Amino acid sequence: MLTSNNDLATLAERLAREPRIAFDLEANGFFSYPERICLIQVGFNGEAFLVDPLAIDDMGPLGKILEDPNIEKILHSADYDVRSLDRDWGFHINGLYDTSIAAAFVGMDRLGLGTVAQELLGVELPKSKRLQRANWGLRPLTEEAVNYAAGDVLHLMALRDLLGKRLAEKGRTEWAAEECTRLTGVRFNVQDPELAFLSVKYSKGLDGKALAVMRSLHAYRMGEALRRDVPPFKVVSDTVLVDLAENPTQELAKVKGIGPYGRGGLARGVEEAMAEGLQAPPVTRPPRASGVRMTASHRARAKDRLTRLKTWRIEQGKALELDPALLWPAASLERLSSDHGDLDEEYDSPEVRNWQAREFGEPLRLLLADIPRQQKLEAS
Protein backbone atom coordinates (compact mmCIF):
# COMPACT_ATOMS: atom_id res chain seq x y z
CA MET A 1 0.00 0.00 0.00
CA LEU A 2 1.44 3.39 -1.01
CA THR A 3 0.80 5.86 1.81
CA SER A 4 3.06 8.88 1.29
CA ASN A 5 3.57 11.71 -1.18
CA ASN A 6 6.97 10.26 -2.02
CA ASP A 7 5.48 6.81 -2.68
CA LEU A 8 2.99 8.28 -5.14
CA ALA A 9 5.58 10.49 -6.86
CA THR A 10 7.84 7.46 -7.37
CA LEU A 11 4.97 5.43 -8.80
CA ALA A 12 4.00 8.29 -11.11
CA GLU A 13 7.55 8.41 -12.48
CA ARG A 14 7.27 4.75 -13.42
CA LEU A 15 3.79 5.17 -14.88
CA ALA A 16 4.98 8.04 -17.07
CA ARG A 17 7.15 5.56 -18.99
CA GLU A 18 4.31 3.11 -19.60
CA PRO A 19 2.22 3.07 -22.81
CA ARG A 20 -0.83 1.92 -20.88
CA ILE A 21 -2.02 1.22 -17.35
CA ALA A 22 -5.03 -0.42 -15.72
CA PHE A 23 -6.97 1.71 -13.27
CA ASP A 24 -9.78 1.41 -10.72
CA LEU A 25 -10.93 3.06 -7.51
CA GLU A 26 -13.02 2.34 -4.44
CA ALA A 27 -15.09 4.81 -2.42
CA ASN A 28 -17.15 4.84 0.78
CA GLY A 29 -20.51 5.97 -0.57
CA PHE A 30 -22.45 3.40 1.46
CA PHE A 31 -20.94 4.64 4.71
CA SER A 32 -20.03 8.33 4.61
CA TYR A 33 -21.44 11.65 3.44
CA PRO A 34 -20.16 13.22 1.40
CA GLU A 35 -18.49 10.16 -0.03
CA ARG A 36 -14.88 10.23 -1.16
CA ILE A 37 -12.38 8.06 -2.98
CA CYS A 38 -10.65 5.81 -0.45
CA LEU A 39 -8.44 3.60 -2.60
CA ILE A 40 -6.77 3.78 -6.01
CA GLN A 41 -5.67 0.64 -7.86
CA VAL A 42 -3.13 0.84 -10.67
CA GLY A 43 -1.91 -2.13 -12.67
CA PHE A 44 0.94 -2.57 -15.18
CA ASN A 45 3.52 -5.22 -16.08
CA GLY A 46 1.51 -7.85 -14.24
CA GLU A 47 1.65 -5.98 -10.92
CA ALA A 48 -1.02 -4.15 -8.94
CA PHE A 49 -0.27 -1.09 -6.82
CA LEU A 50 -2.69 0.19 -4.19
CA VAL A 51 -2.62 3.91 -3.41
CA ASP A 52 -4.11 5.25 -0.18
CA PRO A 53 -5.49 8.75 -0.87
CA LEU A 54 -6.60 9.03 2.77
CA ALA A 55 -2.93 9.14 3.78
CA ILE A 56 -1.51 11.17 0.88
CA ASP A 57 -1.68 14.97 0.83
CA ASP A 58 -0.73 15.58 -2.80
CA MET A 59 -2.51 13.47 -5.42
CA GLY A 60 -1.29 15.76 -8.21
CA PRO A 61 1.21 13.30 -9.72
CA LEU A 62 -1.63 10.83 -10.34
CA GLY A 63 -3.71 13.55 -11.97
CA LYS A 64 -0.92 14.26 -14.46
CA ILE A 65 -0.73 10.58 -15.40
CA LEU A 66 -4.50 10.36 -15.89
CA GLU A 67 -4.55 13.44 -18.11
CA ASP A 68 -1.60 12.35 -20.27
CA PRO A 69 -3.11 11.38 -23.66
CA ASN A 70 -0.04 9.31 -24.53
CA ILE A 71 -0.80 6.78 -21.79
CA GLU A 72 -3.84 4.58 -22.34
CA LYS A 73 -5.92 4.15 -19.20
CA ILE A 74 -7.89 0.88 -19.12
CA LEU A 75 -10.94 0.85 -16.85
CA HIS A 76 -14.12 -1.20 -16.58
CA SER A 77 -17.46 0.65 -16.29
CA ALA A 78 -15.62 3.93 -15.91
CA ASP A 79 -18.55 6.34 -15.56
CA TYR A 80 -18.49 6.31 -11.75
CA ASP A 81 -14.70 6.58 -11.67
CA VAL A 82 -14.70 9.55 -14.06
CA ARG A 83 -17.30 11.40 -11.98
CA SER A 84 -15.57 10.61 -8.69
CA LEU A 85 -12.15 11.81 -9.89
CA ASP A 86 -13.72 15.04 -11.08
CA ARG A 87 -15.58 15.50 -7.80
CA ASP A 88 -12.67 14.87 -5.44
CA TRP A 89 -9.69 16.38 -7.25
CA GLY A 90 -10.82 17.82 -10.57
CA PHE A 91 -8.86 15.08 -12.37
CA HIS A 92 -9.90 14.12 -15.90
CA ILE A 93 -8.89 11.07 -17.92
CA ASN A 94 -7.47 11.27 -21.42
CA GLY A 95 -6.81 8.11 -23.43
CA LEU A 96 -9.60 6.14 -21.75
CA TYR A 97 -10.40 2.58 -22.84
CA ASP A 98 -13.46 1.15 -21.13
CA THR A 99 -13.60 -2.65 -21.36
CA SER A 100 -17.29 -2.59 -20.44
CA ILE A 101 -18.05 -0.47 -23.51
CA ALA A 102 -15.92 -2.77 -25.64
CA ALA A 103 -17.72 -5.83 -24.28
CA ALA A 104 -21.09 -4.29 -25.13
CA PHE A 105 -20.00 -3.62 -28.71
CA VAL A 106 -18.82 -7.16 -29.29
CA GLY A 107 -22.31 -8.30 -28.29
CA MET A 108 -21.95 -9.41 -24.68
CA ASP A 109 -25.13 -9.18 -22.59
CA ARG A 110 -23.74 -9.30 -19.05
CA LEU A 111 -21.14 -6.60 -18.61
CA GLY A 112 -19.91 -6.91 -15.03
CA LEU A 113 -16.14 -7.29 -14.74
CA GLY A 114 -16.40 -10.68 -13.05
CA THR A 115 -18.66 -12.03 -15.79
CA VAL A 116 -16.60 -10.61 -18.65
CA ALA A 117 -13.33 -11.93 -17.17
CA GLN A 118 -14.86 -15.37 -16.62
CA GLU A 119 -16.35 -15.60 -20.10
CA LEU A 120 -13.39 -14.24 -22.06
CA LEU A 121 -10.38 -15.21 -19.96
CA GLY A 122 -11.64 -18.07 -17.82
CA VAL A 123 -10.56 -16.08 -14.78
CA GLU A 124 -12.76 -16.06 -11.68
CA LEU A 125 -12.59 -12.77 -9.78
CA PRO A 126 -13.88 -12.39 -6.20
CA LYS A 127 -17.01 -10.27 -6.72
CA SER A 128 -19.10 -10.61 -3.60
CA LYS A 129 -21.67 -7.89 -2.87
CA ARG A 130 -20.18 -7.64 0.61
CA LEU A 131 -16.81 -6.54 -0.76
CA GLN A 132 -18.32 -4.37 -3.48
CA ARG A 133 -20.17 -2.43 -0.79
CA ALA A 134 -17.44 -2.57 1.86
CA ASN A 135 -16.36 0.47 3.83
CA TRP A 136 -13.15 1.26 1.98
CA GLY A 137 -12.44 4.10 4.39
CA LEU A 138 -11.54 1.67 7.18
CA ARG A 139 -7.90 0.99 7.95
CA PRO A 140 -6.14 -1.35 7.94
CA LEU A 141 -7.64 -3.11 4.93
CA THR A 142 -8.12 -6.82 5.35
CA GLU A 143 -6.12 -9.25 3.23
CA GLU A 144 -9.38 -10.22 1.54
CA ALA A 145 -10.11 -6.58 0.63
CA VAL A 146 -6.57 -6.08 -0.71
CA ASN A 147 -6.83 -9.17 -2.93
CA TYR A 148 -10.24 -8.07 -4.16
CA ALA A 149 -9.01 -4.57 -5.04
CA ALA A 150 -5.88 -5.82 -6.78
CA GLY A 151 -7.88 -8.32 -8.82
CA ASP A 152 -9.85 -5.49 -10.40
CA VAL A 153 -6.79 -4.29 -12.35
CA LEU A 154 -4.63 -7.38 -12.86
CA HIS A 155 -6.62 -8.71 -15.84
CA LEU A 156 -7.78 -5.51 -17.54
CA MET A 157 -4.93 -5.42 -20.07
CA ALA A 158 -5.61 -8.98 -21.22
CA LEU A 159 -9.31 -8.13 -21.52
CA ARG A 160 -8.52 -4.99 -23.48
CA ASP A 161 -6.35 -6.93 -25.95
CA LEU A 162 -8.94 -9.65 -26.54
CA LEU A 163 -11.84 -7.21 -26.82
CA GLY A 164 -9.85 -4.96 -29.11
CA LYS A 165 -9.21 -7.88 -31.45
CA ARG A 166 -12.90 -8.84 -31.52
CA LEU A 167 -13.97 -5.24 -32.15
CA ALA A 168 -11.59 -5.03 -35.09
CA GLU A 169 -12.94 -8.28 -36.53
CA LYS A 170 -16.46 -6.86 -36.37
CA GLY A 171 -15.46 -3.44 -37.72
CA ARG A 172 -16.59 -1.68 -34.55
CA THR A 173 -13.33 -0.29 -33.20
CA GLU A 174 -14.30 3.28 -34.01
CA TRP A 175 -17.73 2.82 -32.44
CA ALA A 176 -16.25 1.87 -29.09
CA ALA A 177 -13.50 4.49 -29.36
CA GLU A 178 -16.03 7.30 -29.78
CA GLU A 179 -18.02 6.09 -26.79
CA CYS A 180 -14.86 6.02 -24.67
CA THR A 181 -13.92 9.52 -25.77
CA ARG A 182 -17.40 10.80 -24.92
CA LEU A 183 -17.08 9.24 -21.48
CA THR A 184 -13.97 11.28 -20.74
CA GLY A 185 -16.14 14.40 -20.93
CA VAL A 186 -18.52 13.28 -18.17
CA ARG A 187 -18.39 15.45 -15.04
CA PHE A 188 -19.71 15.17 -11.51
CA ASN A 189 -23.20 16.65 -11.39
CA VAL A 190 -23.57 19.08 -8.50
CA GLN A 191 -27.25 19.39 -7.64
CA ASP A 192 -28.69 22.80 -6.90
CA PRO A 193 -29.28 22.56 -3.11
CA GLU A 194 -32.39 24.73 -3.46
CA LEU A 195 -33.98 22.27 -5.90
CA ALA A 196 -32.54 18.92 -4.80
CA PHE A 197 -35.69 18.03 -2.86
CA LEU A 198 -37.63 17.90 -6.13
CA SER A 199 -35.55 14.88 -7.15
CA VAL A 200 -36.62 12.72 -4.21
CA LYS A 201 -37.95 9.42 -5.50
CA TYR A 202 -41.75 9.05 -5.53
CA SER A 203 -42.26 12.80 -4.90
CA LYS A 204 -43.64 13.73 -8.32
CA GLY A 205 -47.25 13.33 -7.19
CA LEU A 206 -46.96 15.67 -4.21
CA ASP A 207 -49.01 18.86 -4.23
CA GLY A 208 -47.65 22.30 -3.37
CA LYS A 209 -48.25 22.03 0.39
CA ALA A 210 -46.64 18.61 0.60
CA LEU A 211 -43.68 19.85 -1.44
CA ALA A 212 -43.15 22.65 1.06
CA VAL A 213 -42.94 20.05 3.83
CA MET A 214 -40.70 17.89 1.65
CA ARG A 215 -38.29 20.78 1.14
CA SER A 216 -37.97 21.30 4.86
CA LEU A 217 -37.61 17.59 5.62
CA HIS A 218 -35.03 17.18 2.87
CA ALA A 219 -32.92 20.02 4.29
CA TYR A 220 -33.14 18.43 7.74
CA ARG A 221 -32.08 15.05 6.35
CA MET A 222 -29.07 16.54 4.55
CA GLY A 223 -28.00 18.30 7.74
CA GLU A 224 -28.26 15.06 9.66
CA ALA A 225 -26.27 13.20 7.01
CA LEU A 226 -23.46 15.72 7.33
CA ARG A 227 -23.62 15.73 11.12
CA ARG A 228 -23.49 11.96 11.39
CA ASP A 229 -21.25 11.40 8.33
CA VAL A 230 -23.63 8.85 6.83
CA PRO A 231 -25.40 8.72 3.44
CA PRO A 232 -28.79 10.49 3.46
CA PHE A 233 -30.65 7.21 2.86
CA LYS A 234 -29.29 5.95 6.20
CA VAL A 235 -30.94 8.88 7.99
CA VAL A 236 -34.42 8.27 6.58
CA SER A 237 -35.34 6.83 3.20
CA ASP A 238 -37.01 8.63 0.32
CA THR A 239 -40.14 6.56 0.95
CA VAL A 240 -40.35 7.83 4.52
CA LEU A 241 -39.79 11.43 3.41
CA VAL A 242 -42.68 11.20 0.96
CA ASP A 243 -44.90 9.58 3.59
CA LEU A 244 -44.15 12.37 6.08
CA ALA A 245 -44.65 15.09 3.47
CA GLU A 246 -48.06 13.69 2.54
CA ASN A 247 -49.14 13.12 6.17
CA PRO A 248 -47.21 15.58 8.36
CA THR A 249 -49.58 15.24 11.34
CA GLN A 250 -49.25 11.47 11.81
CA GLU A 251 -47.64 9.92 14.87
CA LEU A 252 -43.97 9.50 14.03
CA ALA A 253 -43.46 6.39 16.12
CA LYS A 254 -45.93 4.56 13.87
CA VAL A 255 -44.30 5.54 10.57
CA LYS A 256 -42.93 2.41 8.93
CA GLY A 257 -39.18 2.56 8.38
CA ILE A 258 -38.51 5.79 10.28
CA GLY A 259 -36.25 4.07 12.80
CA PRO A 260 -34.74 6.20 15.60
CA TYR A 261 -36.13 9.38 14.05
CA GLY A 262 -39.58 8.38 15.28
CA ARG A 263 -38.79 8.95 18.94
CA GLY A 264 -36.84 11.12 21.37
CA GLY A 265 -34.67 14.04 20.37
CA LEU A 266 -34.35 12.90 16.78
CA ALA A 267 -38.13 12.88 16.43
CA ARG A 268 -38.25 16.47 17.66
CA GLY A 269 -35.96 17.46 14.82
CA VAL A 270 -38.30 15.83 12.30
CA GLU A 271 -41.33 17.46 13.90
CA GLU A 272 -39.72 20.88 13.77
CA ALA A 273 -38.84 20.41 10.11
CA MET A 274 -42.42 19.43 9.27
CA ALA A 275 -43.82 22.37 11.25
CA GLU A 276 -41.56 24.72 9.34
CA GLY A 277 -42.75 23.24 6.06
CA LEU A 278 -46.40 23.54 7.05
CA GLN A 279 -45.94 27.25 7.75
CA ALA A 280 -44.19 27.88 4.43
CA PRO A 281 -46.12 28.82 1.28
CA PRO A 282 -46.89 25.99 -1.17
CA VAL A 283 -44.14 25.10 -3.60
CA THR A 284 -44.74 25.18 -7.34
CA ARG A 285 -42.62 22.84 -9.41
CA PRO A 286 -40.66 24.57 -12.19
CA PRO A 287 -42.56 23.98 -15.45
CA ARG A 288 -41.09 21.55 -17.90
CA ALA A 289 -39.80 22.94 -21.15
CA SER A 290 -42.88 23.11 -23.34
CA GLY A 291 -42.75 21.20 -26.60
CA VAL A 292 -44.90 21.53 -29.67
CA ARG A 293 -48.58 21.12 -28.83
CA MET A 294 -50.16 18.25 -30.72
CA THR A 295 -53.71 17.40 -31.62
CA ALA A 296 -55.11 13.93 -30.97
CA SER A 297 -54.44 12.94 -34.58
CA HIS A 298 -50.86 14.22 -34.33
CA ARG A 299 -50.31 12.23 -31.15
CA ALA A 300 -51.69 9.08 -32.77
CA ARG A 301 -49.45 9.56 -35.79
CA ALA A 302 -46.42 10.21 -33.54
CA LYS A 303 -47.16 7.06 -31.52
CA ASP A 304 -47.38 4.98 -34.68
CA ARG A 305 -44.18 6.49 -36.05
CA LEU A 306 -42.33 5.87 -32.78
CA THR A 307 -43.44 2.24 -32.80
CA ARG A 308 -42.05 1.82 -36.31
CA LEU A 309 -38.79 3.53 -35.40
CA LYS A 310 -38.34 1.32 -32.34
CA THR A 311 -39.14 -1.77 -34.40
CA TRP A 312 -36.49 -0.72 -36.90
CA ARG A 313 -33.95 -0.30 -34.09
CA ILE A 314 -34.80 -3.73 -32.67
CA GLU A 315 -34.37 -5.32 -36.08
CA GLN A 316 -30.98 -3.64 -36.51
CA GLY A 317 -29.93 -4.89 -33.08
CA LYS A 318 -30.93 -8.47 -33.91
CA ALA A 319 -29.04 -8.36 -37.19
CA LEU A 320 -25.89 -7.11 -35.47
CA GLU A 321 -26.39 -9.13 -32.27
CA LEU A 322 -26.20 -5.94 -30.24
CA ASP A 323 -28.37 -4.24 -27.67
CA PRO A 324 -30.68 -2.04 -29.80
CA ALA A 325 -30.26 0.83 -27.33
CA LEU A 326 -26.65 1.17 -28.51
CA LEU A 327 -27.63 1.87 -32.09
CA TRP A 328 -29.69 5.05 -31.81
CA PRO A 329 -30.72 7.13 -28.75
CA ALA A 330 -34.31 6.73 -27.56
CA ALA A 331 -34.66 10.48 -26.99
CA SER A 332 -33.78 11.11 -30.63
CA LEU A 333 -36.33 8.55 -31.84
CA GLU A 334 -39.00 10.29 -29.78
CA ARG A 335 -38.20 13.63 -31.37
CA LEU A 336 -38.15 12.07 -34.83
CA SER A 337 -41.55 10.52 -34.22
CA SER A 338 -43.21 13.95 -34.11
CA ASP A 339 -44.32 15.81 -37.22
CA HIS A 340 -41.60 18.35 -36.49
CA GLY A 341 -38.73 15.87 -36.13
CA ASP A 342 -35.79 16.53 -38.43
CA LEU A 343 -33.00 14.01 -38.98
CA ASP A 344 -30.45 16.62 -40.03
CA GLU A 345 -31.04 18.44 -36.75
CA GLU A 346 -30.63 15.17 -34.87
CA TYR A 347 -27.12 14.79 -36.26
CA ASP A 348 -26.19 17.88 -34.22
CA SER A 349 -27.94 16.75 -31.02
CA PRO A 350 -25.73 15.78 -28.07
CA GLU A 351 -27.17 12.26 -27.90
CA VAL A 352 -26.44 11.13 -31.47
CA ARG A 353 -22.93 9.81 -32.00
CA ASN A 354 -20.92 10.35 -35.18
CA TRP A 355 -20.64 6.60 -35.73
CA GLN A 356 -24.41 6.23 -35.38
CA ALA A 357 -25.07 8.93 -37.96
CA ARG A 358 -22.50 7.38 -40.27
CA GLU A 359 -23.74 3.79 -39.95
CA PHE A 360 -27.48 4.26 -39.58
CA GLY A 361 -28.29 7.77 -40.78
CA GLU A 362 -29.25 6.94 -44.33
CA PRO A 363 -31.30 3.81 -43.51
CA LEU A 364 -33.12 5.88 -40.94
CA ARG A 365 -33.71 8.66 -43.45
CA LEU A 366 -35.26 6.17 -45.89
CA LEU A 367 -37.47 4.79 -43.15
CA LEU A 368 -38.68 8.24 -42.14
CA ALA A 369 -39.48 9.08 -45.75
CA ASP A 370 -41.42 5.85 -46.13
CA ILE A 371 -43.59 6.16 -43.03
CA PRO A 372 -45.88 8.98 -44.31
CA ARG A 373 -46.44 7.10 -47.58
CA GLN A 374 -47.45 3.95 -45.68
CA GLN A 375 -49.78 5.95 -43.45
CA LYS A 376 -51.37 7.64 -46.44
CA LEU A 377 -52.03 4.29 -48.07
CA GLU A 378 -53.50 2.94 -44.87
CA ALA A 379 -55.82 5.95 -44.56
CA SER A 380 -57.13 5.67 -48.11
C-alpha positions, 0 to 999 in steps of 0.5 A: 500500500502506497501511503506517502507523497513520495510513494505516489511520486515514485509510482508516477515516475514509473507510470509516465514511462508506460504506454498503458495502465489499468486503473480502478478506484473504491469509495465509501458511498455506502458509509459516509457523506459526502463520499470520497475516494478511499483507494486507487488501484493501478496495474501494469507489467503484471503488478497491482499497486494500491494507493491510499489517498486518505494518507496522501496529501498531494494526489497531483502526480496521479492527476498528471498521469490520468490526463496524459493522452499518450498513456492509455488508461484501461478501466471497466465501467468507468462512468463512476470513476470519471465522476468521482475523480472530477468531484474529489480532485478535478482530475480528468482522464485522457486516453480512456479505454473502457472494457465494459463499452468494448464488451457491449459492442462485441455483443456481450449481454452481461457486462460486469467485470467478473462475468466478462473476465470469466467468459473471455479469460476463464478467470474467476474474480472475487465479486461478492456484494459484501466486498463491493459495498465494503467500507473502503475508508476503514484501515487497515484493509483486510487481506481479503479486501486487498486481494479483491481490489488488486484483482480489479486491475490485474486482468484488464490489459488482457481483456482490453487486448482480446476485446480490441481484437474482436472489435476489429474483426467486427469493424466496430473499433471506431464505435467503441472508441467514440463512446470512450472519448465521450465518457472522458467528458462526463463530469460530476453533477452538482445538484442545486441545493435549493432544488434537490428536494424535487428529485426525491424518489416518488415525490412527483405526485406531491401537491404544493403544500406537501412539497413545502414540507418535503423541502424542509424535511429534505434540508433536515435530512441533509444536515443530519447526514453531514452531522453523522457522516452517513449517506442520506438514505441511512438517515431516513429513506425517500419513501419515509420522506414522501410519507411524512410530506403527505401526512405531516400530522401522523404519529412519528413512532408509527411511521414504517421505516422511520427508525430512531427518528420516530422517537426522542430528540431525533423525532423532535428534529423531524417534527420541527422540520415538518412544522416549518414546512407547514408554515411555508407557502406551497411550492410550485414545481418549475414547469417543464420545457414546453414542446410543440402542442399536438392534436389527438391525430398528431399524437396518434401519428407520432405514436405509430411512427415511434413504434415503427422507429423502435421496431427498426432499431430492434431489427438492426440490433438483432441483425448485429447481435447488439443491444438495440439501445446502442444503435440510436438514442431513444430520446432522438427517436421520440423527437423524430416521431413527431411531425416536427422531427428533423433528422439533419437536426438530430445529427447535431444533437448531443445524444447522437454519435458520429458513428451512429449517424455514419452507420445508420443515418441513411437507412433511418432517413429512408425509413422516415421518408417511407412512413408517411407514404405507408400511413397515407395508403393505410388511410385511403 
